[in-house]
Amino acid sequence: MKITRLLCAKGTTGFFFDDQKAIKAGAVADGATYRGAPRTPGFSAVRQAGEAVSVLLVLENGEIGWGDCAAVQYSGAGGRDPLFLAEAFIPVIEKYVAPVLTGEEAEGFRRLCVKLEDIRVDGKPLHTAIRYGVSQAILDAVAKASRLNMCDVAAREYGTRVAEEMIPIFTQSGDSRYENVDKMIMKGAQVLPHGLINNMEEKLGADGGLLLGYVAWLRERILQLRVDEQYAPVLHIDCYGTIGQAFGNENYGAMADYLQTLEAAAKPFILRIEGPMDSGSRDRQMKDLAALTAMLDSRGINVELVADEWCNTFEDVKYFADNRAGHMIQIKTPDLGSVHNTAEAVLYCKAKGIGAYQGGTCNETDRSAQVCVHIALATQPAQILAKPGMGVDEGYMVVYNELRRALALRKAGIGV
């Protein structure tokens, strides 16, 4: 079954592009936006509308394989690719990607993704968002040509077993870190709340007191609202480097002491802290995170550290996993480019005994989230992000429902 055409359509995402550098420097929140000048190249404002590109691969029989190109909320930060604007990149897709895929047989998911990854424009790989969206379309096209579920195509490619049960879903609150927690508890989210602790003075506290109070509130709120005493979600909080800002990126002892107080406040719930520091470079980040991880382990502090900043590509994931820089690694799906890299990154972490968090960004689309569900079913990470958006309900619905649909089809023997 050949691919006969490639079409593009401009789209919107479930959230916004945010200039992380400007926010960390003190850009003032004003309603749903921020006041102040952007600091990251390509941004026209500190917060601007997210954009996507739908890529549609037309097959000989008229069926369509499709996916959405999208980039992370904090584009251009932490070593990531720059802002992804649809009108700038649709011509790139039409000029460089369409000729490579048109006429190809829709078989060999990984083979076609590698061809995509090998494309160079002025000697450089395609923007990660392009590789991300086009590879989703490839997976869908191969699945439709093969009469298989997308998860079964991926599992067949990598010799894995498709999950037979739900994968834990991680929900994120955005700045509505109190009201949205109530939604998470009522829906039974297995991992919560993200928290968006991206400003040291306003959200962490110069001495860490604001976050400590928030963790204590989380514990009490779960105990108060849960209807099932067996409900015990993991508390996963993204700190965007603010703990390092408060205590010093290399002051591992002070950070460990603080994390121990958070552990006590969270009990009886497991606590994960994502991005405790941002050390400004890939190598420095790996070394600092590995050192803090080792210190927590040696002191018996049961807080799980999650790598995020400066761990973007598949090669980065391997680098951090090989050096045990964190107990878990966020595999930030748009940053890895082609979704076959996401599959391989999850499998690599699991082989190394490191927790695999198949993440992404609030600034994605329903389609990219659905395709990611199938990669997760084929590789079985420790958790998968509810996306897109920061409103909880919508992202959780998209991921939860796609998981349930895929499991129901496979249980019925359809597309297996």
C-alpha positions as CSV (number, residue, x, y, z in Angstrom):
1,M,0.0,0.0,0.0
2,K,1.8,3.1,-1.2
3,I,1.7,6.7,0.2
4,T,0.4,8.8,-2.7
5,R,0.3,12.3,-1.2
6,L,1.3,14.4,1.8
7,L,-0.9,17.3,2.9
8,C,-0.5,19.9,5.6
9,A,-3.0,21.9,7.6
10,K,-2.3,24.6,10.1
11,G,-3.6,23.9,13.6
12,T,-3.6,25.1,17.2
13,T,-2.4,23.3,20.3
14,G,-3.9,22.8,23.7
15,F,-1.9,25.5,25.4
16,F,0.7,28.2,24.7
17,F,4.4,28.8,24.0
18,D,6.0,30.4,27.2
19,D,9.3,32.1,27.3
20,Q,10.8,30.3,30.3
21,K,13.8,32.6,30.5
22,A,11.6,35.7,30.9
23,I,9.4,33.9,33.4
24,K,12.3,32.9,35.5
25,A,13.6,36.4,35.3
26,G,10.4,37.7,36.9
27,A,7.9,38.4,34.1
28,V,4.6,39.3,35.9
29,A,1.5,37.2,35.4
30,D,-1.4,39.3,34.3
31,G,-4.6,37.2,34.0
32,A,-3.9,34.4,31.4
33,T,-0.9,36.2,30.0
34,Y,2.4,37.8,31.2
35,R,3.6,41.4,31.3
36,G,7.2,42.1,30.2
37,A,9.5,41.7,27.2
38,P,10.4,38.2,25.9
39,R,14.0,37.1,26.3
40,T,14.2,34.0,24.1
41,P,14.8,34.4,20.4
42,G,11.8,34.0,18.2
43,F,9.2,35.0,20.8
44,S,7.0,38.0,20.2
45,A,5.6,37.9,23.7
46,V,6.4,36.1,27.0
47,R,3.3,34.0,26.3
48,Q,1.9,33.4,22.8
49,A,-0.6,31.0,21.2
50,G,0.7,27.5,20.5
51,E,0.7,26.3,16.9
52,A,0.6,22.9,15.3
53,V,0.7,21.4,11.8
54,S,-1.4,18.4,10.9
55,V,0.3,16.1,8.4
56,L,-1.9,13.8,6.4
57,L,-0.5,10.9,4.4
58,V,-2.9,9.7,1.7
59,L,-2.8,6.0,0.9
60,E,-3.6,4.3,-2.4
61,N,-7.0,3.0,-1.0
62,G,-7.9,6.5,0.1
63,E,-7.3,6.0,3.8
64,I,-5.4,8.7,5.7
65,G,-2.6,8.3,8.2
66,W,-2.2,11.5,10.2
67,G,-0.4,13.1,13.0
68,D,0.3,16.6,14.5
69,C,3.6,18.5,14.6
70,A,3.9,20.3,17.9
71,A,6.6,21.6,20.1
72,V,7.0,22.0,23.9
73,Q,5.6,24.9,25.9
74,Y,9.1,26.1,26.8
75,S,10.5,26.0,23.3
76,G,14.1,27.4,23.0
77,A,14.9,26.7,26.6
78,G,17.2,24.0,28.1
79,G,18.9,23.2,24.7
80,R,15.6,22.7,22.8
81,D,14.7,23.6,19.3
82,P,13.4,27.1,18.6
83,L,9.8,28.3,18.4
84,F,7.6,26.2,16.0
85,L,5.4,28.4,13.9
86,A,3.1,26.8,11.3
87,E,3.5,29.2,8.4
88,A,7.3,29.1,8.7
89,F,7.5,25.3,8.7
90,I,4.7,24.0,6.4
91,P,6.8,25.0,3.3
92,V,9.7,23.0,4.8
93,I,7.5,19.9,5.2
94,E,6.2,20.3,1.7
95,K,9.6,20.8,0.1
96,Y,11.7,18.3,2.0
97,V,9.5,15.6,3.5
98,A,6.8,15.1,0.9
99,P,9.2,14.0,-1.9
100,V,10.8,11.5,0.5
101,L,7.6,9.8,1.6
102,T,5.5,10.0,-1.5
103,G,5.6,6.7,-3.4
104,E,6.9,4.8,-0.4
105,E,5.2,1.6,0.7
106,A,3.4,2.1,4.0
107,E,5.3,-0.7,5.8
108,G,8.2,-0.8,8.1
109,F,7.3,1.9,10.7
110,R,10.9,2.3,12.0
111,R,12.4,2.2,8.4
112,L,10.3,5.1,7.3
113,C,11.0,7.0,10.5
114,V,14.7,6.6,10.0
115,K,14.4,8.0,6.5
116,L,12.6,11.0,8.0
117,E,15.3,11.5,10.7
118,D,18.0,11.4,8.0
119,I,16.6,14.4,6.1
120,R,18.8,17.4,6.3
121,V,18.1,21.1,5.6
122,D,21.3,23.2,5.2
123,G,23.1,20.3,6.9
124,K,20.8,20.2,9.9
125,P,18.0,17.8,11.0
126,L,14.4,18.8,10.6
127,H,12.9,20.7,13.5
128,T,11.9,18.1,16.2
129,A,8.2,19.1,15.9
130,I,8.2,18.1,12.2
131,R,9.8,14.8,12.9
132,Y,7.4,14.2,15.8
133,G,4.2,14.9,13.8
134,V,5.3,13.2,10.5
135,S,6.3,10.1,12.4
136,Q,2.8,9.9,14.0
137,A,1.3,10.0,10.5
138,I,3.7,7.2,9.5
139,L,2.7,5.0,12.4
140,D,-1.0,5.6,11.6
141,A,-0.5,5.0,7.9
142,V,1.4,1.7,8.5
143,A,-1.3,0.6,10.9
144,K,-4.1,1.3,8.5
145,A,-2.2,-0.4,5.6
146,S,-1.6,-3.5,7.8
147,R,-5.0,-3.5,9.4
148,L,-3.4,-3.4,12.9
149,N,-3.7,-1.1,15.9
150,M,-0.9,1.4,16.2
151,C,0.3,-0.2,19.4
152,D,0.5,-3.6,17.7
153,V,2.6,-2.1,14.9
154,A,5.0,-0.6,17.4
155,A,5.1,-3.8,19.5
156,R,5.8,-5.9,16.4
157,E,8.6,-3.6,15.4
158,Y,10.4,-3.9,18.8
159,G,9.4,-7.4,19.9
160,T,7.5,-6.2,22.9
161,R,4.3,-7.2,24.6
162,V,1.4,-4.8,24.5
163,A,0.1,-3.8,27.9
164,E,-3.1,-5.5,29.0
165,E,-3.9,-3.0,31.8
166,M,-4.1,0.8,32.1
167,I,-0.8,2.7,32.3
168,P,-0.7,5.2,35.2
169,I,-1.7,8.7,34.0
170,F,0.1,11.8,35.3
171,T,-2.0,15.0,35.4
172,Q,-0.7,18.5,35.4
173,S,-2.3,21.5,37.1
174,G,-0.8,24.6,35.6
175,D,-1.0,27.6,37.9
176,S,-4.4,26.4,39.2
177,R,-2.5,24.1,41.6
178,Y,-5.3,24.0,44.2
179,E,-8.6,23.8,42.3
180,N,-7.2,21.4,39.7
181,V,-6.0,19.0,42.4
182,D,-9.6,18.5,43.5
183,K,-10.4,17.5,39.9
184,M,-7.5,15.0,39.8
185,I,-8.6,13.4,43.1
186,M,-12.2,13.1,41.9
187,K,-11.1,11.5,38.7
188,G,-8.7,9.1,40.4
189,A,-5.5,10.3,38.7
190,Q,-2.7,8.0,39.6
191,V,0.0,10.6,39.5
192,L,-0.4,14.3,40.4
193,P,-0.2,17.4,40.4
194,H,2.9,18.7,38.5
195,G,2.3,22.0,40.3
196,L,4.3,24.3,37.9
197,I,6.8,25.5,40.5
198,N,8.6,27.7,38.0
199,N,9.3,30.8,40.1
200,M,11.5,30.5,43.2
201,E,10.3,33.5,45.2
202,E,6.6,33.2,44.4
203,K,6.1,29.4,44.3
204,L,9.0,27.7,46.1
205,G,9.8,30.3,48.6
206,A,13.4,31.6,49.2
207,D,13.7,29.0,52.0
208,G,11.5,26.4,50.3
209,G,8.6,27.1,52.7
210,L,5.9,27.8,50.1
211,L,6.4,24.4,48.4
212,L,6.7,22.7,51.8
213,G,3.3,24.1,52.7
214,Y,1.9,23.1,49.4
215,V,3.0,19.5,49.8
216,A,1.5,19.3,53.2
217,W,-1.8,20.7,51.8
218,L,-1.7,18.1,49.0
219,R,-1.4,15.3,51.5
220,E,-4.3,16.5,53.6
221,R,-6.5,17.2,50.5
222,I,-6.1,13.7,49.2
223,L,-6.9,12.2,52.6
224,Q,-9.9,14.5,52.9
225,L,-11.4,14.0,49.4
226,R,-10.7,10.4,48.5
227,V,-13.6,8.0,48.6
228,D,-11.5,4.9,48.5
229,E,-8.9,4.5,51.2
230,Q,-6.8,2.4,48.8
231,Y,-6.4,5.5,46.5
232,A,-2.8,6.6,47.0
233,P,-1.5,8.7,44.1
234,V,2.1,9.5,43.6
235,L,2.9,13.2,44.2
236,H,5.0,14.4,41.3
237,I,6.0,18.0,41.4
238,D,8.0,19.8,38.7
239,C,10.3,22.5,40.2
240,Y,12.0,23.9,37.1
241,G,15.3,24.2,38.8
242,T,14.0,26.4,41.6
243,I,15.4,24.2,44.4
244,G,18.8,24.8,43.0
245,Q,18.2,28.5,42.8
246,A,17.2,28.6,46.5
247,F,19.9,26.3,47.9
248,G,22.7,26.2,45.3
249,N,22.9,23.8,42.4
250,E,26.0,22.2,43.8
251,N,25.0,22.4,47.5
252,Y,23.8,18.8,47.4
253,G,23.6,18.5,51.2
254,A,21.3,21.5,51.6
255,M,19.1,20.3,48.8
256,A,19.0,16.8,50.3
257,D,18.0,18.2,53.7
258,Y,15.2,20.1,52.1
259,L,14.0,17.2,50.1
260,Q,13.9,15.2,53.3
261,T,11.5,17.7,54.8
262,L,9.3,17.4,51.7
263,E,9.3,13.6,52.1
264,A,8.1,13.8,55.6
265,A,5.3,16.3,54.6
266,A,4.2,13.9,51.8
267,K,3.9,10.7,53.8
268,P,2.2,8.3,53.3
269,F,2.4,9.2,49.7
270,I,5.4,8.7,47.4
271,L,7.0,11.9,46.3
272,R,8.8,12.7,43.0
273,I,10.6,15.9,42.3
274,E,11.2,16.8,38.7
275,G,14.0,19.2,37.7
276,P,15.4,20.1,41.2
277,M,18.1,22.2,39.6
278,D,18.9,23.8,36.2
279,S,22.7,23.8,35.9
280,G,22.8,25.6,32.5
281,S,24.4,22.8,30.4
282,R,23.9,19.2,29.6
283,D,27.1,17.9,31.2
284,R,26.7,20.0,34.4
285,Q,23.1,19.1,34.7
286,M,23.9,15.4,34.5
287,K,26.7,15.6,37.1
288,D,24.6,17.7,39.6
289,L,21.6,15.5,39.2
290,A,23.6,12.3,39.5
291,A,25.4,13.6,42.6
292,L,22.1,14.5,44.3
293,T,20.5,11.2,43.3
294,A,23.4,9.3,44.9
295,M,23.2,11.4,48.0
296,L,19.5,10.7,48.5
297,D,20.1,7.0,48.0
298,S,23.0,6.9,50.5
299,R,21.0,8.8,53.1
300,G,17.9,6.7,52.6
301,I,15.8,9.7,51.6
302,N,12.8,8.3,49.7
303,V,12.3,11.1,47.2
304,E,12.5,10.1,43.5
305,L,14.3,12.6,41.3
306,V,13.1,13.1,37.7
307,A,15.4,14.4,35.0
308,D,13.9,16.9,32.6
309,E,16.0,20.0,31.8
310,W,18.9,19.4,29.4
311,C,17.7,15.8,28.8
312,N,15.9,16.3,25.5
313,T,17.1,13.9,22.7
314,F,17.4,10.1,22.7
315,E,21.1,10.5,23.1
316,D,20.5,12.7,26.2
317,V,18.2,10.1,27.7
318,K,20.9,7.4,27.3
319,Y,23.5,9.8,28.8
320,F,21.4,10.5,31.9
321,A,20.3,6.9,32.3
322,D,23.9,5.5,31.9
323,N,25.0,7.9,34.7
324,R,22.0,7.4,36.9
325,A,21.2,11.1,36.8
326,G,17.8,10.8,38.4
327,H,15.6,7.9,39.5
328,M,13.3,8.5,36.6
329,I,13.7,10.3,33.2
330,Q,11.0,12.3,31.5
331,I,11.0,11.3,27.8
332,K,9.7,14.5,26.5
333,T,8.1,13.2,23.3
334,P,8.2,16.3,21.0
335,D,11.9,16.9,21.9
336,L,12.9,13.4,20.7
337,G,11.6,14.0,17.2
338,S,10.3,10.8,15.6
339,V,8.1,8.7,17.9
340,H,10.2,5.7,17.3
341,N,12.8,7.5,19.4
342,T,10.3,7.7,22.2
343,A,9.7,3.9,22.0
344,E,13.4,3.2,22.1
345,A,14.1,5.7,24.9
346,V,11.4,4.0,27.1
347,L,12.9,0.6,26.4
348,Y,16.4,1.8,27.1
349,C,15.5,3.3,30.5
350,K,13.7,0.1,31.5
351,A,16.8,-2.0,30.5
352,K,18.9,0.3,32.7
353,G,16.6,0.1,35.7
354,I,15.6,3.7,35.5
355,G,12.0,4.8,35.6
356,A,10.6,5.8,32.2
357,Y,8.1,8.7,32.3
358,Q,6.7,9.1,28.8
359,G,5.9,12.7,29.0
360,G,5.5,15.6,26.5
361,T,4.0,19.0,27.0
362,C,0.7,20.7,27.6
363,N,1.3,22.5,24.3
364,E,0.4,19.4,22.1
365,T,-2.8,18.3,20.5
366,D,-5.4,15.5,21.0
367,R,-3.9,13.6,18.1
368,S,-0.3,13.6,19.3
369,A,-1.6,12.5,22.7
370,Q,-3.5,9.6,21.1
371,V,-0.5,8.3,19.1
372,C,1.7,8.6,22.2
373,V,-0.8,6.3,24.0
374,H,-0.1,3.6,21.5
375,I,3.7,4.0,21.9
376,A,3.1,3.6,25.7
377,L,1.0,0.5,25.3
378,A,3.7,-1.1,23.2
379,T,6.6,-0.2,25.6
380,Q,4.9,0.1,29.1
381,P,6.6,3.1,30.7
382,A,6.0,3.8,34.5
383,Q,3.6,6.6,33.7
384,I,2.3,8.6,30.8
385,L,1.4,12.3,30.7
386,A,-2.2,13.5,30.4
387,K,-2.1,16.0,27.5
388,P,-2.7,18.5,26.0
389,G,-3.7,21.5,28.1
390,M,-3.5,22.4,31.8
391,G,-7.2,22.1,32.6
392,V,-6.9,18.5,33.8
393,D,-10.3,17.3,32.4
394,E,-9.5,17.5,28.7
395,G,-6.0,16.0,28.7
396,Y,-7.0,13.2,31.1
397,M,-10.0,12.4,29.0
398,V,-8.0,12.2,25.8
399,V,-5.4,9.9,27.2
400,Y,-7.7,7.8,29.4
401,N,-10.2,7.2,26.6
402,E,-7.6,6.3,24.0
403,L,-6.1,3.8,26.5
404,R,-9.5,2.3,27.1
405,R,-10.4,2.1,23.4
406,A,-7.2,0.4,22.5
407,L,-7.5,-2.1,25.3
408,A,-11.1,-2.9,24.4
409,L,-10.1,-3.5,20.7
410,R,-7.3,-5.8,21.6
411,K,-9.4,-7.7,24.1
412,A,-11.9,-8.3,21.3
413,G,-9.1,-9.5,19.0
414,I,-9.5,-6.6,16.6
415,G,-6.4,-5.1,15.0
416,V,-4.1,-7.5,16.9
